[in-house]
Amino acid sequence: MLPYPIGFMQGAAGHGPLTCTYIAGASIGSSASPFTFNSRAIGTPVTDRLVVCVASISGPDPAFINSLTIGGNAATLHRQSNSTFRRATVGIASLLVPTGLNANIIVNSSNNEQRCRLDVYTITGYTSATPVDSASNNSPSSTILSATLTSAAGDVTIGGACKADNASCAWTGDLTLTEDGDIVIDSTLGASCAHGLAIDTSTLLTSTWSGGADASGIVVANWR
């Protein structure tokens, strides 16, 4: 898959233009704890490759992501949508992985959850592997959720959304936006992800789900 180059040349030595690439997604449609995704593609090896994972899970109350590992190493879980009472959650995590074409990715949860969706991105050319900002939102019944980031023109923005239902999602926002995945696993989980380029000092993303009221969540983060 071809990379989606966005932004400008960064000042860090050896870094090229800020680039975000959607790699691929995969689903597990049965109960598990943890959810193990073996030999997942993680893009082209490069010294500053940041692997970003968007993971959605559904299950008994509460659905909660405890941690995520890539190739046996703990990724930083920047944010997830759940608080303590929703039966679906989506989280975003990242890890610097300079070598290898594939890796086992494991999503750990506190319960024997029902379903899981994993989507993988890579980011290169950044000035910091730590997100500039991250935000989340959740609801027991809303079909429309929004989250806002502090940003600057040229920031890479990645978002994930989930709903505990067989629903599809549409993304909108005040940025250039590409929807990368919109997957209905079954009646217990719909999951979606998108990425884009910030154009201002504040970036709003909104996920709008089909169907009726049910638990939903959104999570977003940006890098520069």
N, C-alpha and C positions, 0 to 999 in steps of 0.2 A: 504494500500500500504506500502511495506516495505521501511524503510529509506535507503538512499545511504550514508554510512559512509565514510568520507574522512578526511585526515589530521592526526593530532596527538593530544595527550592530551594537553589541554590548561592550563595555569598557574592559571587562576582565580578560586577562591575557589568555589566548588560546580559544576563546569563545567565539562562535560564529553568530549569525542572526538568531534571535529568539524564535524557537520553532516548537510547535506542538503537533504531535501525530497521534491519531487514534489508531491503535493496533488491532484489537479484536475483543470480542466478548464471548462469554460462555455461561451456561445455566446448569444448575443442579435441581432437579425436580422431585426430590425425595428428602425426607427428614434426615438430618445429620448434625453431629456436633463433634469435631469441627467440620466445615465444608472444605474439601481438598480438591484443588484444581491442578492436576498434574501436567507438567511440561507445557505451560502456557507461553505463547510467543510474547516477548518483551521488547521487540524492535532491534535495530542495528546497534551493535556495541560501539560506544564512544565514551571518552573519559568523563564527560559531565552528564551522562544519560540519567535523568531522573525518571523513574518508573512511578506512575501515578495510578492508583487503583480506586475505582468507584464500586463499592459493594453494597448490594441491597439484600436484606433478608426479611422473611416473614415467619411468624410463629406464634406461640402462645404469649400472652402478656407477661412481661414485656419482651419484645424482640430487641436485642441489644448486642452490638459488636464489641467484644472485649479487646481484640487485637487482630492484627493481620501480619503475616510473614511472607517474604519473597525470597525464595532460595534458602530458606532456613533462617533468614535474618529479619529482625523485627522492623517493620515499617512504622513511620510516625503516623498515628491516627490523628489527623488535624481536627476533624469535626464529624459528628454524626447527628442525624435529625432527631433521634428519639430522646425522650426524657426518662420517664420511668413507667409509662403506662400505655404505650402504643404497641400494636401487634405487627408493625412493619417499621423498619428503619433503613436509612441509607447513610453510608459513611464514605469519607475520602481520605486516603492515606498515600504516603510516598516514601521512596527509598532510593538513594543513589546506588545504581547497579551498573558499573562501567563495562562489565564483561558478560559474555554469554548471549545466546539467542533465545533460550527458553528457561523457564524456572517454574518450580512448584510454588503455587500461591495458596496459602491457607487462611481462611476466615474463621476466627475463633469467636464463639458466642457463649453466653452463660446458660442457655437452655438448649434442648434438643429441638432446634428450629425446623420449620417446615420446608422452606425453599431458599435458594440463593442465586443471585445474579452478580457476575463479576465482569467489569469492563476495564480495559487496560489502555493507558496513554503513556507517551513519553514526552518529556520536555528537555530541550538542550538550549544552550546559549543564554541561560539566565545569569543574573548577578548574584542571586542567593537561592539556595535550595529550600529555604523557609518561605512559606507563602506570605505575601504582603498582607493578606487578610483572608478570613474565612467566616462563613455565616451559615446558619441553618434555621429551619422552621418546621413545625409539625402540627398536625391537627387530628382529632378523632373522627372528623366528618367532612372537612372541606375538600372540594375538588380543585381549588385554586390556591396555590401557595407561592409566596415570593420571598426572596432574600436579597439583601443589598450589601455590596462590598465597597470599601474605600479603595480607589484605584487611580491609575494614571493611563493616559492614552498609550496603547501598545502592550498593556499587560495581557498575559495569557490567562484566560478564565475557563475553569472546568466546573460543570455542574452535574449533579445526580439527583434523581427523584424516584420515589417509590410509592406504591399504593397497595393495600391489602385487598386486592380485587383483580378480576380479569379485565383490566382497563388499559387504554392507550393514552399517551401523553403528547401534548404539544408545547413547545418552548417559545417564549417571547422574551425580549429584553432590549435595553438600550445599548447594544453592542452588535458587532458582526457576529452571527451565530450559526453554527452548524450542528444539527441534531445527528448524533452518531449511532444511537441505539434506542429502540422502543420495543420492548419485548414483553409479551404476556406469557408467563410460565404456566399458570393455570388460575383457578378461581381464588388462590391465596396470595398471588403476587404479580404485579406489573412493575416493570423497572425501565428507566430511561436515563440517557446521559447526553450531554451536549458540550461543545467548547466554542470559544470565540475570542475576539480581540476587543479589549476595552477602548472606548473612545473619549472618556471623560474622567473626572475625579470621583465619580460615583457610578457604580454599575449595578443595575437591578435585573435580576432574572426571575421569571415566573414560569411555573409548571402548571398546566391546566389538564386535568384528567377527565376522561369520559366516564360514564356510568354514574351511579349514585353515591351517597355518602359512605365513607369508610376511612380507616386510618391511612394517613399519607404523610410524606416527609420530603424535604428538599435540603440539599447541602451544596455549597459553592465555595470555591477558593481561587485565588489568583496569584500569579508569579510574575516577576519582571527581571 
